[in-house]
Amino acid sequence: MATVFETTDVDAAHEFLCRAYGRLRLRATSDEHHVRFGHYALGAAQLHRNSFRMSIDVDSAPQPELILGRVVDGHIAFRTSGPVRVYGTPGEAFVAVQPGESHRAALENAHLELAVLDPGLVTEVADGAPGRAERPIRFAAHVPVPARSAWLWDTTYDYVLHCLHATPEAVEEPLVAGSMARLLAATALAVFPHDGLTEPTIEDRHDAHPASLRRAVAFIDDNAHRDISPADIATAAHVSVRALQMAFRRHLEITPRGYLRRVRLAHAHRDLLAADPRGTTVMGVAARWGFADHSRFTAQYRAVYGVTPSWTLRRAD
């Protein structure tokens, strides 16, 4: 769901930003005032495109979410608990605010692209071990490490943004929205250093056995129509996400996500065979089963079934 708001009224901008980010103060430091906000919801994640064609200072109360930023243009100075951090290079990615942090920011003709992530989503994607007390993930650096890994954040953000604009109806589907939210969280964890566990433990290696895999496969087969996450699958298998990933790689040479995608592709194939082409679209079927990108869905479908999904749908007539 998209919300777009544009104004030259600082008070109206303040009201909109308070609804989006909670209590904050704004102080315009230039005579010209023009802002434009585009906010897109993806369940436990949101993408925000904020453009300030003015100079403005922001003083915010503690934020409950993790906010990651990328510079489009302009100049931004952030301060949370440490020294002032300055960003002004187009494409520069950074951790703007961590959960529970207040912040101050000075923006000069700044155009920012933000990802706003629920901390529970980040913790779930990072670990998801059953029976383990959830501990919020904290990021140890505000910039990508190594610096060249920033391309991964750029690619992921641009892909999700493309899907939001190109296939907005697909993103309304729960399976698509949930998958994209987890993709953003997983990419953040891969790009920005954090204190979560990344390597399998001794227990994980022990738990990656065929019985765990059988429980996971059965859960996926029975629940592929639901917005299930790797953490949900791991819980059903009574292992951690890391052990789950090891079990699938060790015994099936595929990732849990890859296996889930394969099962959903089979469901989409059956739906296309059974559909009335006069009232069904390939994109509608694909989105229902969690595929947001038409070209990627077509390529994956053709690789498995040897024909395009549109050919299968026409054949059903």
N, C-alpha and C positions, 0 to 999 in steps of 0.2 A: 504494500500500500504506500503510495507516494503522497507527500504533503509539500507543496511549493508555496513560499511566502516571499513577497517582495515589497519593500517600503522605503520611503525617505524619512519616515517619522521615527526618531530614536526611541520614543516611549513605546511605540508599537513593536519595534524590534526587541526592546527589553522584555515586553510581555511574552513574545513568542519564545525567546531564549529561556525565560524562566520556566515555561511549560516543558521545554525540551531538556533542560539541564538542571532544573531546580533553582533554588534561591541564588541570585547573583546581582551584582551592581555593575552598571555601565556608565562610562563617562566619555562622551565624544570630545575629541581634542582637535577636530578640524571643522571648518565651516560647512563643507559639503557632506551630506549624509545620504548614503544609498547602500542598502543591504539586500541580499537575496539568499534565501535558504531553501534547499531541496533535501527533504528527509525521506528515507525509504526504509520501511520496516521489513525485517526478516525473522520474525519470531524473537529469539533471544539475542539477536544482533540487529544493528541499524547502520545504514550508510548515510552520512550527512555531507552535503556539499554547501559550504558556507562562504559567501562572497561579501567582503566588507570593502566597499569603495569609499573609504573614509579612514581616519585615524581614530582608534577607540581603545580604551582601557577596560578590562574586564576583571572583576574580583568575585570569585565563585566560592560558595560553600562546598564542603566535602562532597565528592561525587561517588555514587554507589557503583558505577560501572568502570570498566577499563576503556580508556579512549586512546586510540592510535591515530596519528595524523600523517598527512602527506601534503607538502607544499605544491600548489599549482603556480602561484606567483605571489609577489608581495613579501612582507617582512613580518615575522612573528617572534616575540620574546615571551617565553614561558618561565614561570617560577612556581615550584611546588615546595618541597621541603629543603631543597638544596640551592645551589647557585642558579642564577638566571641562565636559561638555555635559549640561544638565538638560532632561528631557522629562516633561511631566505633563498635557498637554492631550489629551483623547480625540480620536483620529483623527490625531494628529501623526505624520508620517512622517519617517524619518531614516536616514542611512547609519550603522549601528552600528559595523561593523568592516570594514576592507578587508583583502584577502589579505596575509598576512605580519605583521599587526598583533596584538600582545597587547593586552589591555584589562582595565580594572577597572570594576566596576559596583556601584552600591548601589541596591537595589530595595526599595521600601516598598509592600506590598500591590499589586504590579504585575501587570497582565495585559498581555502583549505578544503581538503577531502578527509573526512573522519570516519573511522569505524568505531562504533560504540558497542561493546560486548559485555553481556552479563557475566560477572565473575564466576558464577556457578557453571556456566557453559565452558569457560576456559579451564576450570578445575576438572570438569568431567572429561574433556578432551585430553587433558594432560595425563590423567591417571585413570579414574573410574574403577579402582579396585573395590570389589565388594567387601563390605564390613569395615572398611578403613575410614576413619574420621576425615571428613573433607577439610583440607587446609588450603586457604586461598593462595593462589600462585602469585608470587611477587617477581617483578622483572628487575634484573640486576643492572641493566643498561638501558639508556633512553634511545639508542640508535642501533641499527642492525649490526650484528657481529657474525662473520666478517662483513665489511661494508658492501662487498659485492653481492651479498645475499639480499640486498634491497630489491633486486630485480624480481625476486619471488613474490614479495609483497605487492609490488607494482602489477605483476602479471595477474595475481589472484584478485586484487581489488578491481582491476580493469575488467576482468572476466565477469565478476559478479555484477558490476555496474552495467556492462553490456547486456547481460541477461535481463536486468531490471528494465532497461529501456527497450530492448528488442522483443522480449516476450513477457510483458508484465502479467499477462494472464497465467503464464506458467509459474511465475514466482508466487502467485497466490496459493498454489497447491502446497499443502503441508509438507509433503516429502521433499519438494524442491527447496522451500524456505529453510527447513531444518538442515538439509544437507549443505546449503550455502553458508548458513551460520556456523556450522562446525568446520567448514573449509576455511573460513576467515580465522577462527580460533586456532586451528591447527597450523595455519601459515604463520600467525603471530608467534606461536610457540617455537616454530622452526627458525624464525628470523631474528627474534629478540631474545637475548640470554635471560634465563629465569632460574628459579630455585626448585623447580619440579624435577622428579626423577625422569631420566631419559633412557638409561640403559637397563636392560632386564636384570633383575636380581636373581639370586640362587633359587629363591622360591618360584619366581616366574619360569625359570628354565625347567624346574621340576614339574610345574603345573601344565606345561605345554605338551600334554600327552593325548593320545587318541580319544580317551573318554571325554576330555574337555572339548575336543573338536566336535565329537558327535553331539554333545549337548548344544554347542553353538550352532551347528548346521541345522539341527532340528528347530531351534528357536528362530533362525532366519527363515527357514522354509515356511514356518507357521505364521510369521509376523511380517513378511515382506511388504504387506499392504499398509503397515503402520510406519510412522516416522521414528524408526528405531536407530539408536546410535551405537557406536562400538562399545560404549560403557554399558548400555542395555544388554548387548550380546554377551559381554564379559560377565555381567552379573548373573545372567541365565546359565552361563557355563561354570560359575563359581571360581573365576580366575580374574586376574588383573587384565587391563587392556594390553599391556606388554606381553603377557603370557598368551593371550588370545592371538595376537599378531604372530608370535613365534609358532604357535600350533598350526595356524593356517599356512605359513610359509614352509614349515618343516614337513607337513603331511600332504598339503594340496598344492603347494607352490603358487599360492595366490593370497592376496590380502583379504581380511574380512569384508572390507568395503567392496573389493572386486567380486567376491562371491555374492554379496548382496545385490550388486549391480547385475550380475549374471542371472540371478533368480528373477529380479524385476524385469529384465529384458524378456525372459521367457513368458512372464505374465502379460507383458505388452504384446508379444507375438500372438498369444491366445486371444487377447481382446481384439486385435486387428482382424484375425480370422473370423471371429464371431460377430463383428460389427456390421452395421448398416452404413455403407459409405455415404449415403445421402444425408446422414445426420452426424457423422463422425469425422474428425480430422486426425491426422497422424500426430500433430503437435498436442492435441488434447489428450490422446492416449499416452503419449510419451510423458507429458507433464504429470499425469495422474500417477505414473510409476516412477517419478523422481528425476526425469530427464528434462533439463531446462533448455539445452542447446540443440536445435533441430539438426544441424549438420553433424554434430558428434553422435547424436542418437542414430542418425541414418548410417553413419560409418560403422558404428558398433553392431547395428542390426544386420547390415549387409555382410560383415565379417563372419557372423554366426550363421545366418540363414541363406546367404548367397543371392538375395534379392533385396530391393529397397522396401521399406515399410509401406510406401505408397502403392507399390505393386501388390503387396499382400492385401491391402485394404480394398483395392479395385477388384481383386480376385474374389473377395467376399461377396460382391454384388451378385 
